[in-house]
Structures are given as C-alpha cells and as structure tokens.
Amino acid sequence: MNFKHPEVLYFLFLLVIPILVHLFQLRRFKKEYFTNVQFLKELSIQTRKSSTIKKWLLLLTRLLLLAFLILAFAQPFFSAKDSKKNTNEMYIILDNSYSMQAKGKKGELLKRAVQDLLEHTPETQSFSLITNSENYWNTDIKSIQKDLQNLKYSASPFQLDNLIAKVNARKSAFNKDIIVITDAVGLDDNQAKSFRKEDNVYFIIPEAEQKDNIAIDSVYIQQTLDSFYEIGVKLSANGADFKDVPIALYNKNKLTAKTLINFETKEKTINFTIPKEDFHGYVSITDKGLAYDNTYYFSISKPSKTNVISIGDTEKSNFLSRIYTSDEFNFNNFPISNLDYNLLEKQDAIVLDELSDIPQALQTTLKSFVAKGGNLVIIPAQESNVSQLNAFVSNFGALKFNTASPNEKKVTKINFNHPLFSTVFEKKIDNFQYPSTKVSFGLNSTTPSVLAYDDQSAFLTSLPNDLSSVYVFAAPINKVNSNFQNSPLIVPTFYNMAQNSQKTGVNAIVIGESQPFIVDALLSKDEILTVKNTAESFIPVQQLLNTKVKLSFNDNPTEAGNFGILNESNLVQNISFNYNRTESNLALANPDVAKNFKEIEDIETVFNDIQTDRTDTQIWKWFVILALLFLALELLIQKFVK
C-alpha cells in the first residue's frame, strides 16, 4: 500500500492524546456515607466496573476514528501493475490501403475502424495517428474528427516497417504505446521486427468476410497489325467459382467493346482489337470483391516513326535497312568518320555496328543518350580491344567482356520471359534454326541472358534502366563470323531493340513507384509541364533534357485515372495512372505477424485494458467510511453503555 501524501502520517502521533486523557483523568471521586445497607454497596461496585468498560471502549473507538481519519487524508492506494507505463506516449498506426476496402461483419474494414476510433477514443487522450498517406502528431480525437471522417484510401500499399520507422524517429524520453490497426494483407513477420522491446504494442486485425476477388493486372500490346493493335488484358482471380464476369473496354469514356468471361484458371488473358491510333481509356470489370482493382487505365499514342541510326561500315549495316523499313522507321547509317553528333540526341535507338574503336567523345555522348531514354545496341568487332570495351560498357551497368575465343558455338536458348520477346512467340519453341558464331567474347553479367549459347553463356544480354536498355552482343554478327543474319530471330530481335516502350507501347504508370517518364517537349526555362484531368492537377518533378523532359511523379496523383501532360493549355501527351495490385489477394492476410504482441478485438478493449492496468486502486474512501463508522459507534456507546 502506498500513500499519496505520506507526510500526513506524522499526525498519527496525535493518537497519544486520547491515551493520555484516558490514563490521567483529572476527575476525583467524593466519598458519601450512607447507612449500612448492603444493597447500596453492591450497586456502587457494579457501577464502577461498568464505567471502566465504557471508558476502554470509547478509547478504542476514538483511537480508531482518529487513525482512520489521518490515513484517509494521507490518501492510501494500491499501485497498478503497469504503473511504470503511465507516462507512455500513444501512437496509432492505421492501415488505409485498398485491401481495407473489403467488407467485414460491420461494413468496410477501414470505415469500421475509423468509427471505432471516433466512438471509443477518450477525449482527453493525446496520441499521434500515422496512416499510409497522412500523419497527425500529438493530437486528440476532437482535433482530427473531420480528417478521420474524410480519410481516403491510399494508393500506397501498407508497409508496416516504414511506418514503424516514422514512429521510432520521434525522439522522446518516454516509451510508447503503439496500436496497429490492419488487415495484415501482404505483411510478413520481418516487418514487425522493427518494434522496440521497451514499447507496448497492440494489434487489431479485422477480418474480411468476402475474400473472393478479381483484379485487372495489366494491359499490353499483344500484336501490332497494319491498321490495328491487338491488346491483351491480363486478369487474376483469387477465390473460386467466377462465372459470367462482365468486362468492358472504353476509349475516352465511350464503350468500345464488351464481353463476358469465365475463369477456368486463376489467371486469364482477354484480347481486344482496337484501331491503330491514339487510345486514352480504360478496361473495367464488375465483381463482388474489392472495387479499386476493377478498372485499369491506359494510353496508347498514335504510332510515329522510330528514329534509328547505325554507326559503322555501310556494307555491314545493310541488313539493318531491311529490318528498319521506311514505313515504321527513319533509319540512317553513318561511318564513324562521317557521323554528325548533333543527330544522336534526336534518335530513339543507336546501333554500334562492329566499331573497332569508340572515340571518347562518342562514349560521352552515348552515355548521355542512354540516360535520356534512348536504347543502345552494341555489336563488338572481332578486333575490338577488351579493356576499352569494358571501360565503355561500365558506364551502363555491371557487365564485362572476356578475351575472344575462336571456338564455334550455337545459339540454342531463348529467354521467352524477357521483355524483348514477351509478345513475339505464342508458345515456347525448341526446334528453331540454331544460328552460330565462329569467334565470340565471353560476357559476365548479373542480368539474365536474352539469347544464350548451348554452353549457357550469353550471346545477347541487356542492361536495363528506368528509361531505356543497353543491348550487348557477345560476338560480331557479320556474315563471315555468323549466320545470325539469316536466322528468323534477327527481325524480332532488332525490331524490338529499337522500340521505346513509352513511345510505342502502353503507358500505364503505377502510383507510388519511382518510374520516370520521358516526353518530347522543347521548353524554355520558365515553362513547366502540368499533369491534369478533370478531378486532379499536379506539377511533377521535371528535368530538361534538350528536346525532351524527364518527369518523376513520386506519390502523385492520389487517385488512378487518365491524365494529360500539358504545356500551359497545349496537350503534349496522354498518360495513365493505376493503383498497385499487391493487395488484391485478400487470402494473403497474415495474422501471425501479431503472434509476439498483444492482439485485441477492438479499440475500446485497448483503452479499457490500458486504464485498468495503469490506474491505481484508491482506498482512501474506505478509510473515511471506517472513520464515520467508528464515530457512529462512539455515539452509540455514549448513549447505550452505562
């Protein structure tokens, strides 16, 4: 038992006063003489005994009355079992990712969690609220009531370790109470290891009742025809028994095509044919699961000719002119001696065709060209210096040439999953006409091969970056050294290496991913590009690259949709944004992430437990009651005990 005012206990010395009064009574007895009557003598003895008992009872009650009164003023209490945590600061981590859009027993998981916070958080409770998209530091429930009611779903997936890092970054002399409200979709146990041991962690994991869900994962150009694109829409089904699901294709909000699909497997691809012109629309489905992944926005720009230059002997580059035809490409070949460096920045792809020496000025220009989004193809010459080649390719990534070997090799392996061939083959083949080389360099690279020899070494590899790719051959492919020019692989390989996906493919950027975008725009120093649609407008981070502009979007926009990139009121290019699909599979909920912490049913229970465990048990009222009880007892003794 502890006392709030222990100094009051010194008044217990006052208990000596009633004792002294009792022991040294100043009252004297006076003798009175009566007649010698026996009855009066007995009455006198009896009265004295009764008076002594009464005095002792009064002394006891007065002592107890005074003692309990003094103890009551000292305010005794029993300490709470978690009293040391009374100074803890409270942090609430609320998952507002799109998986919280799922419906539980009381409605959407996020809306139910917000309602519980509004109803059961004490008004006097100070806390900090951290969500995927918003932070509210040192606030209370009244101050953020409207913000909570208007809280929107975040395009960013729930990353518990990142939010814990934000909490831990708050410097404080006190420990923390951390309440995590999440459905645990996509979480792994490692994300919970960031909690500090001294902090008190609670998990509230609401569960979705309906876990079946269909998501549109991506849209891509499956085949390019003379006047049409055949686009593929890739969908995934998480659950079972999906029949007659409607899917519709819209261009500029006008219905273009509609059909029903059934899922015999978990993944399915639906093909649509659209005109070979500007497309700025979306594809959508209707299901009973999550709504956020039912629409996929995408843009396709009207095809324009691709600019390609090959640098090397004209005779060796003749095969490229048969691939890069005038109906789709602006192709030119220049020997190194006649090269106009001013033309390089205007190209989409550059082919270094067996240059025995690459001048330093050209190396510097090509490094800048790749950084601005251009594709580069490197075909080594048989007489190339290995050390000079390695110094050049080191500008683009981890790749190294080894000394040339005169052994003949066959190209037998195709990486069908590589983006270069992802839309070329309808099915995997293993009986194609194997090309071969007589002399080849060894290639050491950390990236997978695009084409490989029968000994698993790379014949063609790539060094990708955010905006472009550098493709490197292991051997010269002139007709003397190789028959690759006669192989059926030559056309799709070089055709796709020249294509810039942002210029000829589907533009559909995932919100929150650090994926830069290049647009052709000649801006003055004072001009800026704006990304805009009817609902939202923002200015991206932009970098001028001569005749191009590099855009970075960070976490913008906040909502998926079709947008236009504008220079003032002039449309530069269409672009589309989509939400990340990582939380579409509700079956990936991992409640075990809370196994080492306290898992609570709801927020009300958390606050009740904290209050119960940290509130001292006050018992001074009992001492007041006892003091009053003995006061009443004293009065009764005075009245009834003779």
N, C-alpha and C positions, 0 to 999 in steps of 0.2 A: 504494500500500500504506500502511495506517495501523497504528498501534500503540496497544494498549490501555494499556500502561504505558511511555510513551516515555522516562521518566526512567531506566529500566534501561539504556538505550543508552549512558549515560555510562560504564558498565563496559567498553565496548569499548576504553577506554584501557588496560585490563589486557593487551591484545594486545602491548603494548610489552615486557612481562616476558619471554615466551619469546624474543623477538627479542634482547633484551639478554643473556639467558643464552647464546644461540647465538653472539653476536658476541664476548663477553668471557668465554670459557671459562677457568676457573682451572686447568685440568688442564695439567701440564707433561710434555713428552716427555724421557725419560732416554736418553742415548746408551749403547749397549752395543757393545763392539768384538768383532768376530768375525774369524775367519780370512778371508783374502781369497778368499772364494768367491763367484763371480759369481751363482750361483743365489739366495743369500740377499739380495743387493742388489735383485734384481728383485722378490722376494717382498715386501720392505719397501715399495717404491714402490707396488705393486699394492694392498697393504693400506691404505695411506694414502688412495688415491683412492676405494676402496670405503667407507671410513669417512666421507669428506666427503659423498658422495651420500646416505648413510643419514641423516646429520645434517640435511641440507636437506629430505629427505622427512619426517622427524619434525617439523621446524619447521613445515612446511606443514600437516601433519595436525593438529598441536596448535593452530595459529592458527585453522584452520577449525573444529575441535572447540569451542574456546572461543568463537569468534564465533557459531556456530550455537546454542550453549547460551545465550549472552546474548540473542540475538534471540528465542529461544523463550520466555525469561522476560519479554520485552517484549510478548509475545502479539500478533504481527502479524496483520492481517486485511485483506481487500478489502471496501470499503463496498458495501452493497446499493444497487441503482439507485433504490429508493424509500425510502432510509433516513430521509429527512426526514419521512416519514409514519408513523414508528414510534409517535408519540405520539397518533395519530388515535383518537378515540372512535368506537365502533361502535354503529350503530343498525340494527335490523332492522324493516322495515315489512311486516307480514303481512296479506294480504287474507283476511278470514274472512267475506266476503259470501256470499250464497246461490248466486252463479254458480260459486263454488269447490266446490259440491256435485257438479259434473259429474265424470264418470269419465274418467281418463286411462289410460295404459298400466299403471300400478301401483295403480289404485283411485281413490277420490275425491281430487281435487286438494288440498284442504285437509289431509286426513288424511295424505297422502303428504308434503306439505311439513312438517308437524309432525314426522313420523317422521324425515325427513332432518335436521331441526334437532336432535332428540334424539340421533341416532346420530353426527353428524359435527361438532357444535359442540365445540371443545376445552373441557375442564372449567375450565381456568384463564382462559378468555376472558371478559372483562367486556363487557357490552353492555346496550342498552336495547331492549325489544321493544314495538312500537306496533301495535295492531290497530284494526279499526273500532270495537270496543267496550271494549277494555282497554288499559292502559298499564302496563308494568313497567320502571321506571327503574333503571339502574345495578345490574344483577343478573347472575347466571350461570346456566348451563343446569341445574345441580343444584337451584337455589333455585326455579325455576319449572317443574320437570319435571311435577308433578301438574297445575299450571294449564294447561300446554300439552296434556296428555293429555285434559283435560276441557274444552278450548276449544270453545265452541259457535258456530254460525253467527250472524252479526249481522243484524238486520233493517235496519240502515243500509247503503245502497249504498256501495261503495268510492270515496271521494273522496280521491284522491292528494294534491291540493293542500292539503287541510285537514290531512292527517297530516304533510306536509312542514312546514307552519306550526308544528305542535306540536314537531317536531324542531328547527326553527330558533329556536324560543322558548327552548330550553335554552341559557342563557348559558354559554360556555366559552371558555377561552383556546386550545383546540386545535381543529383541523379534524376533520371527521367522515368515517367510512366508513359509507355508507348502502346497505343491501341491501334491495331491494324485491322481494317475492315476490307476484305477482299474475297472474291470467289475462288482465288488461288489458281485460276486458269493460266497455264503456261509457266507457273513458278516451279523452280527446282530447289532442293534443300540447301544448295550452296548460297542462294540469295539471302537466306535467313542467318547466315553465319556472321553478318556484319553487325549484329546487335552486340552491345557491350554487356559483359556479365553482370555489372552492377545495376543495369537498368531493369525495370519491371515491365515485361512485355505480355500483352493480351492479344489474342487473335479472335476475331469474329468472322466466321466463314459461312456466309449464306449460300444455300444450295439451290440451283435451278431445277425446277420440276420437269421442264421440257428441254431435253438435250439434243434432240434431232435438229439438224441444221444443214442447209445447202449454201455454199458460197461460190461466187464467181471469182476465180483466182487470177485469171489473166486473159488478155486478148492479144492476138498476134496475127501477122500476115502469113497464112499458110502457103499461098501460091499467088504469083503475080502473072496475070494473063494479059493479053493485048489491050483489052478495054476494061478489065475488071480485076478486083482483088478478091481472093477467097480468104476470108479471115476465119481463124479458129478461136472459139470461146471455150476456155478450159474451166470446168466446174468440178467441185468436190462435194461429196455427200457424207456427212457424219451422222450416222444413225442407220435406220433401216426403213424399208417399205416406202420409197418415194416414187409415186406414180403420177403421171399426167401433170407434171410441173410446167406451168406456162413460162415461156421465155420470149422476150420481145427485144427487137433492135430498133433504136431511134436515131435519126440524124437531125440535129437541130430541133429536137423535141417533136419531130414528125415520125410517126410509125413507119418503119421500112419493111420489117418482116416480123412474123410471129409464128410460134410453133409450140408443141408440147413435147416434153422429154421424160423418159423413164430411166432410172438408174439401176442397171444390172450389176454395175461395179461401183466402187467408191469414187472413181474419177471418170469423167466423161468429157468429150470434146464435141461441140456442135459447130458446124460450118455454115457461114453465110457468104453470099456473093454480093459485093457492092460495086458501084461504078468506080472507075479509077480516077477519082477526083477528090477534092477536099471533103473530109468527113469529120464532123465535130459533134459527137453524140455519145450514146451510152447503150449498154445492154442491161436488161433487168429481168429478174425472176420474181416469183411470188411463192413464199413458203411460210410455214408456221414457226420457224425458228427466229434467229436474230435478223434484224432488219438492215443493219449497217452494211453487211456484205452482199446484199441483194442487187446492188447496182454497181456497174463498173464503167467509169467514164474513160473515153479515149479519143484521140485525134489522129488523123492521118492527113498529111499535107499532099496536095496535088503534086504528082511526081514532076521533078525538074531534072534536067540533065546533070549527071555527076561529072565533075572535073577531075581528070586523071592525067598525070604526067609520068612518063618513064624516063629515067636518066641512064643512058648507056648507048652502046652501039646500035644504030638503026637496024642493022641486019639481025641482031639477036633479039630485038624487041618486036619483030614483025608479028609474032604470034599474039601479042597483046592487042594489036589493032583489029584482029579478028574476033576478039572477046569484047573489047570496049568499042562497040559499034556506035555509029553516029546517031541512031535513033534514041539511045539512052545516055550516051556519054559524050563529053567533049574531051577527046584523047589527043595528046601530043607526045612526041618523043624528041628528046634533045640529047645529043652527045654532051659530055661534061664540058667540053671546050666552048660550046655554043649556048650554054644554059643561061637563061635570064632569071636571076634570083628574085626579081620583083613578081614573077608569076607564081612563085611557090605558095605564097600566103593565100592565094585565091583557089587553091586546089582542095579537093576532098580526099584524094589519095595520091601518094607518090610511090613509084616503084624504082628502087635502086637495082638496076639490072646488070649484075656482074661487073661492078666497078672495082678495078684492081687497087685503086687508091681513092679515098674520100677526103677531099680538101677540108681543112679545119673550118673555113668559112661556111661550107655546106653543112658540116656537122652541127655547127651552132644554129644555123637556120632551121635544120630539120628537128632539132630538139625543141625549138620554139613552136614549130609547126605541129608537132605531136601534142604539146601542152595546150594548144588552142583547139584541139579536137580533130586533127587530121590523122588519117590512117597511113602507116608507112609499111612498105614491103621491102625486105632486104634479101636479095639473092646474091650470095658471095661468088666471087670469081675464083677460079682454080688457083690463080697465083696470088690471091689475097694474103696479106700479112696478118697472122693470127693475133698478134699483140695489138695491132692497130684496130682490127675488128672488135676485139674485146674492149678496148678503150672507148670505141664508138657506142657499142650496144649497152655498155654500163650506164649510159645516160637514161636508159629506158626501163631498167629492171635487172633482176638477178639472172643473168644468162652469160654463158662463157663458151667460146669456141675452143675446141681442141685441134691438135695437128691433123691435117688432111691425111686420109687413108686411101690407098689405091684399090681397095677391095670392093668388088661389085656387090651391091645389096639390092634387095627387092622391097618395095613399099607395100606392106600387106595389112596394115592396121589403120582403120578409120575410127576416129572418135566421134561417134554419131551424136553424142550429147553436147559436143562443143557448139557454141552459137553459130559458128561458121557453117555447120552442116545440119542444124536443128530442123530446118524446113526443106532440106534437099531430098532426103530419102523417105519414102513411105514405110519402108521396113529395112531392117538390117540385112546387109548382103555380105557374103564372104567369098563370092566366086567372080569378082570383077577382074579385069585385066590388070595384072600387077605391073606398075611401072618400076623401073630400076635406075640406079646410078652407078657409074664406074668409080668416080672419086668423090669422097664426101668428108666433111668435117664432123667431128663429134660435137654434140651440143649438150651442155649441162644446164638444166633449167629446173626451177622449182614448180613451174606450171605444167599441167598435163600436155602431152603432145596432141596436135591436131591430126597429123599423119605420122605413122611410125614404120620403121623397118621391121623385118622379120626377127631381128635380134632385140626388139623392143626399144632401140634407140630412136631418137626423134628425127624425122625427116622435115617436118614443118611444125613449128611451135609458135606461140603468141605470148606477148607481154601486154596484158590489158591494163587500162587505167580507167578513170571515171568517164572520160570523154572519147577515147579512141583506143586503137590497138596497134601494136607493132608486131608484124608477122615476119618470122625469120626462117629461111630455108637452110638446111644443113649442107646443101650441095648445089653447084651450078646446074641449071636445067636446060642448057643449050642442047641441041640435037646430037652433038658429039659426045657429051658426057651422060646424057639421059634421054629416055624415050617418054618422059613425063608429058611433053607437049602433045603426044599422040594419045594420051590417056583420057578417058571420059571424065576424069576428076579435074582436069585442067580448067574447064569452063566454070563450074560452080565454085571452085576454089578462088580463082582470081576475081570472078564476078562479085562474090560476097565480101572479099577482102577490100574491095573498092567502095562498098556501100557504107554510108554513115547512117546508123540506126535512127538518129534524131532527125535526119533529113528524109529518109525513105521508108522508115518503119512506123510503128505505132508509138505515139507519145502518150505515156501514162505514167506519171511520177507518183511514187508512194510518199505520202505526207510524213515528214519527220526523218526521212532518210537523207543523208548528205550526198545527194545526187545532183551535181551541177548540170546546167543546160546551156547549150551554145545556140545563139540566134544570129542570123546575118542582119546586121544593122550598123549603119555608119552614123555615129552620134558625135555631136560637138561636146565640149567639156561641160557645158551647162545642161545638157539634155539627159534625162533619165527615163528608164523603161518602167512601166507600171503593169502589174498583173491584176486583172479586174474581171468580175462578172456582175450580174445584177444584185447579188447579195453581199459581196465582199470585195475589198480592194486593198492591195498592199504593194509596197516597193521592195523588191528583193535586193539582196546584196549583189552588186554588179561590178564587173571588171571589163574595161575596154580592151579589146584585142584587135586594134586596127579596124578592119571591116566587120568584126564580129564582137559580140558581147557575151561574156560568161556570167550566167545567173546562178545564184545559190539561194535556196528558198528556206533553209533551216526548218522551223516548225510551222511555217505558213504554207497554205492557208489553214484556217481552223476547221473548215468543212470541205468535203470532197465535192468535185463538180468540174464543169468545163469553164475554162477561163480564156481570155485573150491577153496577149502581150502587146501593150500599146506604147507608142511613142507619141505622147500627148493624145490626140484623138485618132491617130493613124494606127491601124492594126498591123503589127509586124508578123505575128504568128499565133496560131491557136495552140493551146496546151491543156492537158487534163491532169487532175489530181485524184488519187484514191486513198482510202484508208488501208493500213496494213492488215493483212488477213491472218496474222499469227494467232488471234484469239477466236477464230471461227469454230474451232473444235472444242465444244464445252466438255467433252469427255476427258480432256487433258487437265481437268481440275486436280490439284494435288494438295488435299487437306493435310497430308503428312508433313507439310512444311511447318506446321504448328506443333509437332509432336513434342518438342523440347520446351514448349511455352504453355501458358495458361490459355485454354480455348474456352470461350464464353459464348453463351447463346445470343445475347443481345446487349446493347449498350447500357440498358437500365441495370442489368446484373453487374456490369463492371463497376458502375458508380456505387451501387449498394455494397458490393464487396469491399471496395476501397474505403468507404465510410465506416463499415463495420470493423474492418481490420485495423483502422488507424484512428478510431475515435476512443479516447479514454473513457472508462466507466466511472462516472461521477457518483460518489456515495455520500456527499455532504447532506443531501436531503434526508437520508435515513437517520443521520445523527440529529438533525433538527426534530424529526418525528420522535426519536427516543427522548430528547430533552423535554419536549412537550408532554410526552407520556409520563415521565417522572415528575414533572410539575403537577400534573393531574393527580398522580399517586400521592404526592405530598399533601395536597389539599384533602384528599380522602382520608389520609392518616390523621391529619389535624382534626377532621370532623368526626370520624367514627371510632378512632382508637382512644380509649380513656386512660 
